[in-house]
């Protein structure tokens, strides 16, 4: 018993001693806390510190609020932490797997905002009813000030949204409003999801719209109309999504607007034709001279420029030459054999071939028609068929003067030879850049070129031709003639304008049950194309007047310098008389000896 008491006392002393020693060293958490610095800076995320007690420094460097260096030391309050999962309720056991998160709150389906009622956000002193910040007129916007950047305050900087405070385009807003109505209300929504929509889904979405808005005879042309929307989204083909109806409709409006402007620049509309019978009158050739065609002065200059600056195109595998009107020269006219094995057949009324006089045609060049008045048809009354009709659908026709002008111009662009579709697109932009590079007419006999054109003009022309030839880009064997190119261009013009008309008539009652697709080329009295033409003419007038003024000033200065009759020699100042040269007789030889 005494021995057991001694052991118990020794164990108690050992435990107490260990406890005292442990308290002297401290716990692991206390040691780590003691080693930490007194103050710790909050963590930084992407160069922006997180703190609530230090105000941000309002210092703008580099004289630009868009500079990223101005926000490197910007501080924001620490965000509120997200709520705990399952509302913080702990669960243990097999029944926990059956717990589900609460559903999202029920919200009404998104609907399109109606147009602004008359007088809303309108300036009372403005009779047009536009908003004070340049917004669109009532009835042509989507959602009014809530969705329109023009109704917001002016803003500049990294935190600003695109379009804040900028004047709105009423035409773009009206097109987007009608387009969204067709996609959302008429078709019941677009194909696909907004976060993963592809270009083919956009095309199919408008096909669904078109079938409900056109007549049965025109339903077959709906894929051609839908290709306009696909072309507008072609730049986003590699993106994760092309966007929702808002983005698709806005992109389509921009594409159609540039397409119409390219029509005016390339003279592919009736409003660009001259008013008289001659192409040399004011109108299409009002600005720029040099004719039209591969053998015109401008066409020869273009070929010379392309040859000197390495712009000569790669010919197709089957090279063919074009005639003056843009058609391919028939191979039957080329002699391939030195002698004929089969005698030529005699023409009607001919006894022997040797009896026919040489040098005269063996056929009647102007064959008589049944009607006396139908023998001679002027070119302005001629219509060219570019697509045959079928069943109850009439053929597609284009005005004769307009089609001839197009074929001559593209024959000039293609340098008088058939070119592959890719080369036609490339040459169109190079031809435009060559003409827009003119900056002065000093010393030039003619007003060659188009100095009023710019890089946007050339890009628009290239886009128009690329859209028209989109189905033949892979062909590198056959070359296209000027006639073939113009046929495809006018068919593309008809599809683009018809798609624009379908969107413009979005709120009209679906009609045209018996309507068949027509050429779609705008008429000579088209108001929109006239307005575009007037804007182009006004801009060209301003540029040409400036260049003509410079040329006249330089010419007047040159004439004044070369006018010898006005030269008056008596009025020139006379030079002072020069002193006499030193004479050796005046030198004293003794003085020279003294100096030596």
Residue, then its C-alpha position, 0 to 999 in steps of 0.5 A: x500500500x505505501x508503495x502504491x501511494x508513492x507511484x501515484x504521487x510520482x504520476x501526478x507530479x509528471x502530469x502536472x510538470x508536462x502541463x506546465x511545460x506545455x503551457x509555456x510553449x503554447x498551442x500550435x494555433x497560438x504559435x502560428x497566430x503569433x508569427x503572423x504580421x500585425x496587419x494584413x492587406x486584403x487580397x487583390x483580384x486582377x489589380x483591384x484591392x478589396x476594402x471598405x475603409x479606404x476611399x478610391x483615388x480619383x486620379x485620371x492619368x494619360x488624359x483618357x478615362x478609357x485607360x486601364x491604368x486608372x483603375x489598377x488601384x481602384x477599391x471596391x467593397x467586399x461582396x456579400x457572401x452567397x447564402x449557404x447551400x440548403x439554407x444551412x441545414x445539416x443533413x446526415x443519412x440516406x434520406x439526404x439524397x432526396x433533397x432538392x433545391x427550391x425552384x426558381x420563382x415563377x415569372x411571366x413570359x418575356x414579351x415585346x415592349x410596345x412602341x412608345x405612345x405618341x407624346x412619350x419622351x417627346x420634345x414639345x417643341x419638336x413637331x416630329x415627336x422625337x425624344x430630347x436626346x435624339x431618340x427615334x420617333x414614336x412607334x419606331x422603337x423597342x421599349x422606349x427609353x428602357x432599351x434605347x441608348x439614345x435616351x440614356x445620358x452621355x457616357x465615356x469610359x470603361x463602365x459605359x455601355x455601347x450607344x449611350x447618348x448617341x442619336x438613334x437610327x429610326x430606320x434601324x429601330x423600326x426594322x428591328x421591331x418588325x423583325x422581332x415581331x416576325x420571329x417572336x410572334x408570327x413564327x413562335x420563336x426562333x429555332x435554337x437557344x439564344x446562348x448556342x444558336x448557329x447560322x443554319x438555325x437563323x436561316x431556318x427561323x426565317x424560312x418558318x416566317x416566310x412560309x406564313x407571310x408569302x403566297x403559295x407561289x412564292x413559298x419556294x423562294x423562301x430559302x433564297x430570302x432566308x439566305x439574307x439573314x444567314x449572310x448577315x450572320x456569316x461573320x459569327x460562324x465561329x462564335x459560340x452563338x450568333x445571339x438572340x432576335x435583337x442581335x440577328x435583326x440588327x445585323x441583318x439591317x446593317x447587312x441590307x443597308x450596306x448592300x443597298x449602298x453598294x448597289x448605288x456605288x456599282x450603278x446596279x439600280x434604275x435610279x443611277x441610269x441617265x435620264x436621256x438616251x445617251x450614257x454620256x449625259x448626266x446621271x451614271x457618268x456624271x462623275x468620272x470619265x473614261x467610258x465603260x468596258x474592257x477596251x475603254x480608256x478607263x478599262x485600258x488604264x485599269x489593266x495597265x495598273x493591274x499589270x504593273x502592281x501585281x494585281x493580275x488575277x490567276x486565270x481559271x483552268x479553262x481560260x476564255x476571252x470576253x467580248x465587248x458586251x461581257x459574253x464569252x466568245x464562242x469557240x465555233x468562231x475560232x478556226x481549228x482546221x486548215x481545210x474542210x472535210x464537209x462542204x458548207x450547205x447552200x443558203x436559201x436561193x443560192x445555186x453554188x457557193x462560188x456564185x455568192x459575192x465575197x465580203x458580204x454576209x450570207x444571211x439577212x442581218x435584220x430579219x423581218x418580223x410579223x408586225x411592222x412596228x415590232x421590227x426595231x425595239x429600242x434598248x431602253x424598252x428591251x428586257x433581258x430574262x435572267x431566270x426562266x419561269x415555271x408553271x404559273x411563275x413568270x420569268x425574271x427580267x431586268x431592264x435592257x440598259x441596266x443589264x448592258x451597263x452591268x455586263x460592260x462594267x464587270x467585263x472591265x473589272x474582269x479585264x476582258x477575260x472570264x475569271x473564277x468567282x473568287x477572282x471576280x470578288x477580289x478584282x472588284x475590291x481592287x478596282x474600287x481601291x484603284x479608282x478611290x486612290x485618285x487624290x488630284x487632277x492637276x495635270x490630268x486631261x480627264x477627271x478619272x477615278x472616284x475620289x469620293x469612294x473610301x474603304x467602306x465603299x470598296x468593302x461594300x462592293x466586295x460584299x455584294x459580289x461575294x453574296x451573289x457568287x456564294x454558291x460558286x466559290x469552290x469552282x476554280x475550273x470554269x470562269x464566269x463571264x460578265x453576263x453570268x456575273x450580272x445574272x447572279x447579281x440581279x437575282x441576289x438583289x431581288x432576294x435582298x429587297x424582297x426579304x426587306x419588304x417582308x420585314x417592312x410588311x410585318x404588321x400588314x395582313x398576309x396577302x399575295x395568295x396569287x403573287x409570284x416572285x418578280x425580279x425584285x430590282x427596285x424601280x426607277x421611282x423607288x423612294x429609298x434608292x432615290x434618297x441614297x442616290x441623292x446622298x451619294x451625288x451630294x457627297x461626290x459634288x463636294x469632293x469633286x468641287x474641291x478637286x476642281x478648285x485645286x486644279x483651277x488654282x494650279x492652272x491659273x498660277x501656271x498660266x500667270x508664270x508662263x505669261x511672257x507678255x506681262x513680264x516688265x524688265x524695266x521694273x527689275x532692280x539694278x545691281x550696284x556697280x562692282x569695284x575695279x580690280x587691282x592693277x599691278x602698276x599701282x604696286x610699289x616694289x620697294x615696299x614689298x622689299x621692306x615687308x620681306 
